[in-house]
Amino acid sequence: MANIRDLKKDINYVLGDIIEAVYIIDESNNNAGSKEGNAIIDKAISIFDDLIEKVNKKDVEDRKAHLKAVRKELEKEATVLIDKLNKLG
């Protein structure tokens, strides 16, 4: 199912890009390993684990609606992380 594969890739790319941006901002501000940056990274990893677990869940009643909800959750969580990221820089 290409839809599931694409959703997993989207989760990986979006959250990976956020983590990469934290490293770039921290380095550009000479603040590598900042507490705020690490908190964003930890949250992104936690969200990644949670969303991948939801995508892999097989015993859902309406698979298509379930995956659509996971995609919406990714958008919502990514927006929150990006807001925190913007405050970091």
DSSP file (Angstrom, degrees, kcal/mol; ACC not computed):
  #  RESIDUE AA STRUCTURE BP1 BP2  ACC     N-H-->O    O-->H-N    N-H-->O    O-->H-N    TCO  KAPPA ALPHA  PHI   PSI    X-CA   Y-CA   Z-CA
    1    1 A M     >        0   0    0      0, 0.0     4,-1.8     0, 0.0     3,-0.5   0.000 360.0 360.0 360.0 108.4    0.0    0.0    0.0
    2    2 A A  H  >  +     0   0    0      1,-0.2     4,-3.0     2,-0.2     5,-0.2   0.818 360.0  63.3 -61.9 -31.7    1.7    3.1   -1.3
    3    3 A N  H  > S+     0   0    0      2,-0.2     4,-2.2     1,-0.2    -1,-0.2   0.907 105.1  44.7 -62.0 -42.7   -0.4    5.3    0.9
    4    4 A I  H  > S+     0   0    0     -3,-0.5     4,-2.4     2,-0.2    -1,-0.2   0.920 113.9  49.9 -67.7 -43.7    1.0    3.8    4.1
    5    5 A R  H  X S+     0   0    0     -4,-1.8     4,-2.3     1,-0.2    -2,-0.2   0.924 112.1  48.1 -60.4 -44.7    4.6    3.9    2.8
    6    6 A D  H  X S+     0   0    0     -4,-3.0     4,-2.6     1,-0.2    -1,-0.2   0.890 110.3  51.7 -64.6 -39.2    4.2    7.6    1.8
    7    7 A L  H  X S+     0   0    0     -4,-2.2     4,-2.5    -5,-0.2    -1,-0.2   0.915 109.7  49.3 -64.0 -42.6    2.7    8.4    5.2
    8    8 A K  H  X S+     0   0    0     -4,-2.4     4,-2.3     2,-0.2    -2,-0.2   0.905 111.9  49.0 -62.7 -41.3    5.7    6.8    7.0
    9    9 A K  H  X S+     0   0    0     -4,-2.3     4,-3.2     2,-0.2     5,-0.2   0.916 110.2  51.3 -63.4 -43.0    8.1    8.7    4.7
   10   10 A D  H  X S+     0   0    0     -4,-2.6     4,-2.8     2,-0.2     5,-0.3   0.921 110.2  49.0 -60.6 -44.4    6.3   11.9    5.5
   11   11 A I  H  X S+     0   0    0     -4,-2.5     4,-2.0     1,-0.2     5,-0.3   0.940 114.7  45.6 -59.2 -47.4    6.5   11.3    9.2
   12   12 A N  H  X S+     0   0    0     -4,-2.3     4,-2.1    -5,-0.2    -2,-0.2   0.930 116.5  43.5 -63.2 -47.6   10.2   10.5    8.9
   13   13 A Y  H  X S+     0   0    0     -4,-3.2     4,-2.6     2,-0.2     5,-0.2   0.926 114.8  47.6 -67.5 -45.8   11.0   13.5    6.7
   14   14 A V  H  X S+     0   0    0     -4,-2.8     4,-1.7    -5,-0.2    -2,-0.2   0.956 118.9  38.4 -62.7 -51.4    8.9   16.1    8.6
   15   15 A L  H  X S+     0   0    0     -4,-2.0     4,-2.2    -5,-0.3    -1,-0.2   0.859 115.7  54.0 -71.2 -33.5   10.2   15.2   12.0
   16   16 A G  H  X S+     0   0    0     -4,-2.1     4,-2.5    -5,-0.3    -1,-0.2   0.899 107.9  50.4 -63.9 -40.7   13.7   14.6   10.7
   17   17 A D  H  X S+     0   0    0     -4,-2.6     4,-2.3     2,-0.2    -2,-0.2   0.871 109.0  51.6 -65.5 -36.7   13.8   18.1    9.2
   18   18 A I  H  X S+     0   0    0     -4,-1.7     4,-1.8     2,-0.2    -2,-0.2   0.925 110.9  47.6 -65.5 -43.8   12.6   19.6   12.5
   19   19 A I  H  X S+     0   0    0     -4,-2.2     4,-1.8     1,-0.2    -2,-0.2   0.920 112.1  50.0 -62.8 -43.4   15.4   17.8   14.3
   20   20 A E  H  X S+     0   0    0     -4,-2.5     4,-2.2     1,-0.2    -1,-0.2   0.894 107.9  53.7 -61.7 -40.0   17.9   18.9   11.8
   21   21 A A  H  X S+     0   0    0     -4,-2.3     4,-2.8     1,-0.2     5,-0.2   0.867 104.4  55.4 -64.0 -36.2   16.7   22.5   12.0
   22   22 A V  H  X S+     0   0    0     -4,-1.8     4,-2.8     1,-0.2     5,-0.2   0.943 109.0  47.4 -60.5 -46.8   17.2   22.4   15.8
   23   23 A Y  H  X S+     0   0    0     -4,-1.8     4,-2.4     1,-0.2    -2,-0.2   0.904 113.0  48.7 -61.2 -41.5   20.9   21.4   15.3
   24   24 A I  H  X S+     0   0    0     -4,-2.2     4,-2.5     2,-0.2    -2,-0.2   0.930 113.8  45.4 -65.4 -45.6   21.4   24.2   12.7
   25   25 A I  H  X S+     0   0    0     -4,-2.8     4,-1.6     2,-0.2    -2,-0.2   0.924 113.5  49.8 -65.4 -43.8   19.8   26.9   14.9
   26   26 A D  H  <>S+     0   0    0     -4,-2.8     5,-3.4    -5,-0.2    -1,-0.2   0.919 113.8  45.7 -61.0 -43.3   21.8   25.8   17.9
   27   27 A E  H ><5S+     0   0    0     -4,-2.4     3,-1.5    -5,-0.2    -2,-0.2   0.902 110.7  52.2 -67.1 -40.5   25.0   25.8   16.0
   28   28 A S  H 3<5S+     0   0    0     -4,-2.5    -1,-0.2     1,-0.3    -2,-0.2   0.773 112.5  46.3 -68.5 -23.9   24.4   29.1   14.4
   29   29 A N  T 3<5S-     0   0    0     -4,-1.6    -1,-0.3    -5,-0.2    -2,-0.2   0.264 112.5-119.5 -97.2  11.0   23.7   30.6   17.8
   30   30 A N  T < 5S+     0   0    0     -3,-1.5    -3,-0.2     1,-0.1    -2,-0.1   0.896  84.1 116.6  50.6  43.7   26.8   29.0   19.3
   31   31 A N    > < +     0   0    0     -5,-3.4     3,-1.0    -6,-0.2    -4,-0.2  -0.259  42.4 175.9-134.1  44.7   24.5   27.2   21.7
   32   32 A A  T 3   +     0   0    0      1,-0.3    -9,-0.1    -6,-0.2    -8,-0.0  -0.257  69.0  15.2 -59.5 135.3   25.0   23.5   20.7
   33   33 A G  T 3  S+     0   0    0      1,-0.2    -1,-0.3   -10,-0.1   -10,-0.1   0.800  85.9 178.7  74.0  29.6   23.1   21.1   22.9
   34   34 A S    <>  -     0   0    0     -3,-1.0     4,-2.7     1,-0.1     5,-0.2  -0.265  37.8-122.5 -65.0 152.4   20.8   23.7   24.4
   35   35 A K  H  > S+     0   0    0      1,-0.2     4,-1.8     2,-0.2    -1,-0.1   0.900 113.3  48.8 -62.3 -41.5   18.1   22.6   26.9
   36   36 A E  H  > S+     0   0    0      2,-0.2     4,-1.8     1,-0.2    -1,-0.2   0.911 111.8  48.8 -65.6 -42.6   15.3   24.0   24.7
   37   37 A G  H  > S+     0   0    0      1,-0.2     4,-2.3     2,-0.2    -2,-0.2   0.913 110.5  50.4 -63.4 -43.5   16.7   22.4   21.6
   38   38 A N  H  X S+     0   0    0     -4,-2.7     4,-2.7     1,-0.2    -1,-0.2   0.856 107.4  54.7 -63.4 -34.9   17.0   19.0   23.3
   39   39 A A  H  X S+     0   0    0     -4,-1.8     4,-2.2     2,-0.2    -1,-0.2   0.902 108.6  48.3 -65.3 -40.6   13.5   19.3   24.5
   40   40 A I  H  X S+     0   0    0     -4,-1.8     4,-2.4     2,-0.2    -2,-0.2   0.918 112.6  48.7 -64.6 -43.3   12.2   19.9   20.9
   41   41 A I  H  X S+     0   0    0     -4,-2.3     4,-2.3     2,-0.2    -2,-0.2   0.926 111.1  49.5 -62.9 -45.5   14.3   16.9   19.7
   42   42 A D  H  X S+     0   0    0     -4,-2.7     4,-2.2     1,-0.2    -1,-0.2   0.900 112.1  48.6 -60.5 -41.2   13.0   14.6   22.4
   43   43 A K  H  X S+     0   0    0     -4,-2.2     4,-2.6     2,-0.2    -1,-0.2   0.899 110.0  51.7 -65.9 -41.0    9.4   15.6   21.7
   44   44 A A  H  X S+     0   0    0     -4,-2.4     4,-2.5     2,-0.2    -2,-0.2   0.902 110.8  47.9 -62.9 -41.4    9.9   15.0   17.9
   45   45 A I  H  X S+     0   0    0     -4,-2.3     4,-2.5     2,-0.2    -1,-0.2   0.904 111.8  50.0 -65.7 -41.4   11.3   11.5   18.6
   46   46 A S  H  X S+     0   0    0     -4,-2.2     4,-2.2     2,-0.2    -2,-0.2   0.914 111.7  47.6 -62.9 -43.5    8.4   10.8   20.9
   47   47 A I  H  X S+     0   0    0     -4,-2.6     4,-2.9     2,-0.2     5,-0.3   0.909 110.3  53.4 -63.8 -42.4    5.9   12.0   18.3
   48   48 A F  H  X S+     0   0    0     -4,-2.5     4,-2.6     1,-0.2     5,-0.3   0.948 110.3  46.3 -56.9 -51.0    7.7    9.9   15.6
   49   49 A D  H  X S+     0   0    0     -4,-2.5     4,-2.0     1,-0.2    -1,-0.2   0.911 114.3  48.1 -59.0 -43.7    7.4    6.7   17.8
   50   50 A D  H  X S+     0   0    0     -4,-2.2     4,-1.9     2,-0.2    -1,-0.2   0.919 113.5  45.8 -64.3 -45.8    3.8    7.4   18.6
   51   51 A L  H  X S+     0   0    0     -4,-2.9     4,-2.3     2,-0.2    -2,-0.2   0.894 112.0  50.3 -68.9 -39.9    2.7    8.1   14.9
   52   52 A I  H  X S+     0   0    0     -4,-2.6     4,-2.2    -5,-0.3    -1,-0.2   0.897 109.6  52.5 -64.6 -38.8    4.6    5.1   13.5
   53   53 A E  H  X S+     0   0    0     -4,-2.0     4,-0.6    -5,-0.3    -1,-0.2   0.908 110.3  48.2 -61.3 -41.3    2.9    2.9   16.1
   54   54 A K  H >< S+     0   0    0     -4,-1.9     3,-0.6     1,-0.2    -2,-0.2   0.884 110.2  51.2 -67.2 -38.3   -0.5    4.2   15.0
   55   55 A V  H 3< S+     0   0    0     -4,-2.3    -1,-0.2     1,-0.2    -2,-0.2   0.892 110.6  49.4 -64.9 -39.0    0.3    3.7   11.3
   56   56 A N  H 3< S+     0   0    0     -4,-2.2     2,-0.3    -5,-0.2    -1,-0.2   0.570  82.0 115.1 -78.4  -8.7    1.3    0.1   12.0
   57   57 A K    <<  -     0   0    0     -3,-0.6     3,-0.2    -4,-0.6    -3,-0.0  -0.475  41.6-178.1 -66.8 123.3   -1.8   -0.6   14.0
   58   58 A K        +     0   0    0     -2,-0.3     2,-1.2     1,-0.2    -1,-0.2   0.738  62.3  74.5 -97.1 -26.1   -3.8   -3.2   12.1
   59   59 A D        +     0   0    0      4,-0.0     2,-0.3     2,-0.0    -1,-0.2  -0.281  65.0 127.4 -92.5  52.2   -6.9   -3.8   14.2
   60   60 A V        -     0   0    0     -2,-1.2     3,-0.3    -3,-0.2     6,-0.0  -0.800  58.4-135.6-105.0 151.2   -8.7   -0.5   13.3
   61   61 A E  S    S+     0   0    0     -2,-0.3     2,-0.6     1,-0.3    -1,-0.1   0.954  97.2  25.6 -71.4 -50.9  -12.3   -0.5   12.0
   62   62 A D     >  -     0   0    0      1,-0.2     4,-2.3     2,-0.0    -1,-0.3  -0.864  69.0-174.4-118.8  95.3  -11.8    2.0    9.1
   63   63 A R  H  > S+     0   0    0     -2,-0.6     4,-2.6    -3,-0.3     5,-0.2   0.874  82.5  52.6 -58.9 -42.6   -8.2    1.9    8.0
   64   64 A K  H  > S+     0   0    0      1,-0.2     4,-1.9     2,-0.2    -1,-0.2   0.924 112.3  44.2 -63.3 -45.1   -8.5    4.8    5.5
   65   65 A A  H  > S+     0   0    0      2,-0.2     4,-2.1     1,-0.2    -1,-0.2   0.868 112.2  54.5 -66.4 -36.5  -10.0    7.2    8.1
   66   66 A H  H  X S+     0   0    0     -4,-2.3     4,-2.0     2,-0.2    -2,-0.2   0.935 109.6  45.8 -62.6 -47.0   -7.5    6.0   10.7
   67   67 A L  H  X S+     0   0    0     -4,-2.6     4,-2.2     1,-0.2    -1,-0.2   0.855 110.4  54.0 -66.8 -34.3   -4.6    6.9    8.4
   68   68 A K  H  X S+     0   0    0     -4,-1.9     4,-2.1    -5,-0.2    -1,-0.2   0.897 108.4  49.9 -64.7 -39.5   -6.1   10.3    7.5
   69   69 A A  H  X S+     0   0    0     -4,-2.1     4,-2.3     2,-0.2    -2,-0.2   0.874 108.6  52.5 -66.4 -37.2   -6.4   11.0   11.3
   70   70 A V  H  X S+     0   0    0     -4,-2.0     4,-2.3     2,-0.2    -2,-0.2   0.916 108.7  50.1 -64.1 -42.6   -2.7   10.1   11.7
   71   71 A R  H  X S+     0   0    0     -4,-2.2     4,-2.1     2,-0.2    -2,-0.2   0.910 110.6  49.7 -62.4 -41.9   -1.8   12.5    8.9
   72   72 A K  H  X S+     0   0    0     -4,-2.1     4,-2.4     1,-0.2    -1,-0.2   0.901 109.9  51.3 -62.2 -41.1   -3.8   15.3   10.6
   73   73 A E  H  X S+     0   0    0     -4,-2.3     4,-2.9     1,-0.2     5,-0.3   0.893 107.4  53.2 -64.4 -39.3   -2.1   14.6   13.9
   74   74 A L  H  X S+     0   0    0     -4,-2.3     4,-2.6     1,-0.2     5,-0.2   0.931 110.1  47.9 -59.2 -46.0    1.3   14.8   12.1
   75   75 A E  H  X S+     0   0    0     -4,-2.1     4,-2.0     2,-0.2    -2,-0.2   0.917 114.1  46.6 -61.6 -43.9    0.4   18.2   10.7
   76   76 A K  H  X S+     0   0    0     -4,-2.4     4,-1.8     2,-0.2    -2,-0.2   0.941 115.7  43.8 -65.2 -48.2   -0.8   19.4   14.1
   77   77 A E  H  X S+     0   0    0     -4,-2.9     4,-2.3     1,-0.2    -2,-0.2   0.886 112.6  52.5 -66.9 -39.2    2.2   18.2   16.1
   78   78 A A  H  X S+     0   0    0     -4,-2.6     4,-2.5    -5,-0.3    -1,-0.2   0.889 107.2  53.1 -64.2 -38.7    4.6   19.4   13.5
   79   79 A T  H  X S+     0   0    0     -4,-2.0     4,-2.1    -5,-0.2    -1,-0.2   0.906 109.1  48.9 -62.2 -42.2    3.1   22.9   13.6
   80   80 A V  H  X S+     0   0    0     -4,-1.8     4,-2.0     2,-0.2    -2,-0.2   0.926 112.6  47.9 -62.8 -45.0    3.5   23.0   17.4
   81   81 A L  H  X S+     0   0    0     -4,-2.3     4,-2.4     1,-0.2    -2,-0.2   0.883 110.2  52.0 -65.2 -37.9    7.2   21.9   17.1
   82   82 A I  H  X S+     0   0    0     -4,-2.5     4,-2.5     2,-0.2    -1,-0.2   0.884 106.8  53.4 -67.0 -37.5    7.8   24.5   14.4
   83   83 A D  H  X S+     0   0    0     -4,-2.1     4,-1.5     2,-0.2    -1,-0.2   0.929 111.4  45.6 -60.6 -44.0    6.4   27.2   16.6
   84   84 A K  H  X S+     0   0    0     -4,-2.0     4,-1.3     1,-0.2    -2,-0.2   0.883 111.7  53.2 -64.5 -37.9    8.8   26.1   19.4
   85   85 A L  H  X S+     0   0    0     -4,-2.4     4,-1.4     1,-0.2    -2,-0.2   0.892 105.5  52.9 -64.3 -40.8   11.6   26.0   16.9
   86   86 A N  H  < S+     0   0    0     -4,-2.5    -1,-0.2     1,-0.2    -2,-0.2   0.842 108.2  50.9 -65.1 -33.3   10.9   29.6   15.7
   87   87 A K  H  < S+     0   0    0     -4,-1.5    -1,-0.2     1,-0.2    -2,-0.2   0.783 104.5  59.2 -72.7 -26.5   11.1   30.8   19.3
   88   88 A L  H  <        0   0    0     -4,-1.3    -2,-0.2     1,-0.2    -1,-0.2   0.880 360.0 360.0 -67.8 -38.6   14.4   29.0   19.7
   89   89 A G     <        0   0    0     -4,-1.4    -1,-0.2   -61,-0.0    -2,-0.2   0.447 360.0 360.0 -83.9 360.0   16.0   31.0   16.8
